[in-house]
Amino acid sequence: MSGNSTVPLVRVRGLTKSFGSNQVLKGVDLDVMKGQVVSVIGASGSGKTTLLRCVNLLETYDGGSIQVDGVEVGYADANGRRRPRRERELARIRADIGMVFQLFNLFPHLTARDNVVLGLHKVRGMKRTEARQVAEQWLVRVGLADKLDSLPIELSGGQQQRVGIARAVAMSPKVLLLDEITSALDPELVGEVLTVVRELANDGMTMILVTHEMSFARDVSSRVVFMDAGRIAVEGPPHEVFGAAMQTHERLRSFLARIELKRA
Amino acid sequence: MIDVMLKGLPFLWQGLLVTLEAAAVVVVVALVVGVVLGIGLSYGPRWIAWPIRLLSDFVRGLPLLVLIFSIFYMLPLTGWQISNFASALAALAVFEAAHVSEVVRGAIQSIHPGQNEAGKAIGLTFSQRMLYVILPQALRRFLPPWINTVVDTVKGSSLLALVGIVDLMLSIQQVIGRTFKPMPMYVLGALMYFVINYTLSQISRRLEARFAYVRE
């Protein structure tokens, strides 16, 4: 299935999701091809983070479908009827979908190295020595060669987030989900994290990122998706979304204007 | 007073051993059962969590003595023959397990939900997330209140005397029955209970310091 460049790696169709009576996703369609970087932008409450979290089923979804590399994420098809996936199936699917979190979510009782080793050893089944080597390679790549044995509390926010990225990409995921990964960082630490993401993009990593960094989204994305009130309102290449579409689409224009205001 | 204590002391050893043995058995059983129930309370679907909650609230709402007598008198009615010792231990174990389950639940819920999500995101199964992510972190929240339940168990075991088990408490009363001098023996008994429990709380303090890897 993979390697076929005409079939999207991530295929979302008619996705709906409610929290109680509040419908946050009202039918979302999204295709992400292998090697593409898709940025999802939009005001808080627009459903962008929920969309991302549905892709690896940190949130269950009510209707529609999400396929990653041809496999339905949330539900198995049993004789034409949907049934929720079992824990083990779900774990196997999630192992191929990397995620980096806004609040890092590093394991505080483990060193930077062991944060990365855990998945390689327990999920990928690597021997511990091999897992340590792979973990170290990735930590070196994100510029943390001298922090291998540091605990998360001994690291700055930017360093913690780079460990978070190393932990996700070391698993060689098919797609990487980045959930506002610089929002909790001091402004001077944002750059070091975005640099790492840009390198991953150049290496051809398929990524979906929810972000408020508009200039970064413009630089790095193959496509930008603007979500508004649970739907995709505007979608296209960055120069279009930040160019022509911005002139014609009122909600997009006011959203971008508000972001700019916060910047200034 | 001191000479009465010294004379009585040898007669207390056997009782002390019974108290320690009873407490040790109850602590281990209550730990295993309590951890399972606590995980059920925290993550179980409603049909698992709800009965545990009911049982735990009910058991914790009873005075320990009532629970011991209930099991002591009711079990034989069901035709189940077990020794006094076993029935009293079962009562104490049920009581402590209910408390341990709440301690476990509290410790687990103190862990940020993002930890569980991060574990899911790298493909860990539920039991792997418990084993490698949640429980190691919950341990340091768990230890201090858990040692409290251990101390409660040692103290609660003195009620075993009331169903005729010759533990430290009943040994003390037996010695008093012969010497007719209650004061020295009760003071001695109090000291012995205190030494056990003070030792436990010191261990607890050591452990807390050792697991303090998170700045708060």
Interface residues (C-beta under 8 A of the other chain):
Chain A: N56 L58 E87 R88 L90 A91 R92 R94 A95 D96 I97 G98 M99 F101 L103 N105 L106 F107 P108 H109 L118 G119 K122 V123 L151 I153 R167 A168 M171
Chain B: H112 G114 Q115 E117 A118 K120 A121 I122 G123 L124 T125 F126 Q128 Y132 V133 P136 Q137 Y213 V214 R215
